[in-house]
Amino acid sequence: MSLLTVGTVAFDAIETPFGKTDKIVGGAATYIAWSASYFSKKVNIVSVIGDDFDMAELEALRKRGVDTTGIEIKEGKKSFFWSGKYHLDMNSRDTLITDLNVLLEFNPVIPESYYDSDILLLGNIDPNLQMKVIEQLPKKPKLVVLDTMNYWMTPASIGKLREVMLKIDVLAINDAEARELSGEYSLVKAAKKILKQGPKYLIIKKGEHGALLFHENEVFFAPALPLEEVFDPTGAGDTFAGGFCGYIDKSRDISFENMKRAIIYGSAMASFCVEKFGAERIRNLTHHDIEDRVKDFIDLVQFDIVLED
Amino acid sequence: MSLLTVGTVAFDAIETPFGKTDKIVGGAATYIAWSASYFSKKVNIVSVIGDDFDMAELEALRKRGVDTTGIEIKEGKKSFFWSGKYHLDMNSRDTLITDLNVLLEFNPVIPESYYDSDILLLGNIDPNLQMKVIEQLPKKPKLVVLDTMNYWMTPASIGKLREVMLKIDVLAINDAEARELSGEYSLVKAAKKILKQGPKYLIIKKGEHGALLFHENEVFFAPALPLEEVFDPTGAGDTFAGGFCGYIDKSRDISFENMKRAIIYGSAMASFCVEKFGAERIRNLTHHDIEDRVKDFIDLVQFDIVLED
């Protein structure tokens, strides 16, 4: 089984109340690939970088079963760079620098060796590029998952985003984006509307408040793990998505019941991610670490009520 | 088994984005009593009202096994009146009117017939009054639960609040209050500090984001039920506390495992409360309604993961 993802591979510089980094490796596809690599046998990345990128990072990914054939290296160009500063509550941040660089001319080309990927995870990029990826695949993967953000819900992009939404199975957005996309404040009402617009499953991410999974008339809620410190939230959503898709890929089961499990595994991966800067914490996990963390989630929510009627 | 509660019995006038009410019956002890009455055989109220109060309301409570002997009626005086307006997100509100009236001279006196109450739930009032209630009881109840708010965390009241905290078992506050009381932003750190200051159990209420229960090194999370409409959140916290204490009273079990169940029942009661104005929705529930709602909570969070090691 294999997972195909398209998204940024980039440099970030991050400042949080706990410290700051120089340029470190980031980007949605980086977090997705590290996270999914604990589950999927093969993770196929489509992305673009400049020749300033640290090629040892690609080698590290390859050692974990990540295929980087689809990462185009633009000679003489710079990689995408983002810099941001988190506020004390870690729920909001200011973007300090966005240098699109190679992203400006990104034209994703899917290598033939990726064609039979079982799951497609469209990382958060321009919906025009996401559509190009979908259109290049000779057959629809077993599951298509779309991550996007409010930036693509403006008049200039929303039309293409809505076209992409018709081609996917699972949409993953945050609570503010669900409200914006649907025009409904109630997340239950928002979900009902959005589930009529393409996706059969909707994941609403609420950060420290957990995540909701909607499907038909069913709803599942997974909490976030209460942590002593959230050191750096960068990439937590991508790490969640990577773990979610990786788990489904590994288990070969796209039922609602299995998606619940996948959300718990995705949440467990995200809970590691925020413990250190960047992707550092999700580079050296063991199978045991992950199972222990999933057990924390089970302990957090399990209760034993026998209904009387 | 019986539950003793002290708190306001009052009039409210409420405005939400969905409508507004004239004076309706409210007050923490009213919500607590209605909610607990579905579980406790006997609910004992200590409160104070003016002779303007609707005495039929007291009769309605008595019909549900609520003992109103401890509600003092001040002749020629007016009942406590609160008026507020909720913002669109329902998480914040403006207080329009607070007429303390009889509350200004409230001096709680516990009838002897209440002395053997098994559980004491101190509703959100001046900690000086809460202490008077504790001191009047000849023996400590099996469980003492304290509800309070940021209003009592100011320099004028915090000293007495800290004294009360030394006499209780369970503290129930919201997330902002837990942060204020502890000086810690992380709720995990806040809980660790607060659990060294008296209470053995800490419930942190997060409104639409659920509730956390902390005890020693354990933590339990209960979600709020995602609802299509939150019609009026007034009294939801009191209804939660009443259901929580009532369930523990009925089940005669103050273990951590049983408190988890009690939090689910409390959350279920709160989810009814917000569906209509004031206490209207929690006046005519059936046992079946409550069990059905608890089943919704089970369905919302249950997942089935078999850990591999």
Interface residues (C-beta under 8 A of the other chain):
Chain A: L88 D89 Y185 S186 L187 V188 K189 K206 H209 G210 L212 E218 V219 F220 F221 A222 P223 P226 L227 E228 E229 V230 E257 K260 R261 I264 H287 H288 E291 V294 K295 I298 D299 L300 V301 F303 D304 I305 L307 E308 D309
Chain B: L88 D89 Y185 S186 L187 V188 K189 K206 H209 G210 L212 E218 V219 F220 F221 A222 P223 P226 L227 E228 E229 V230 E257 K260 R261 I264 H287 H288 E291 V294 K295 I298 D299 L300 V301 F303 D304 I305 L307 E308 D309
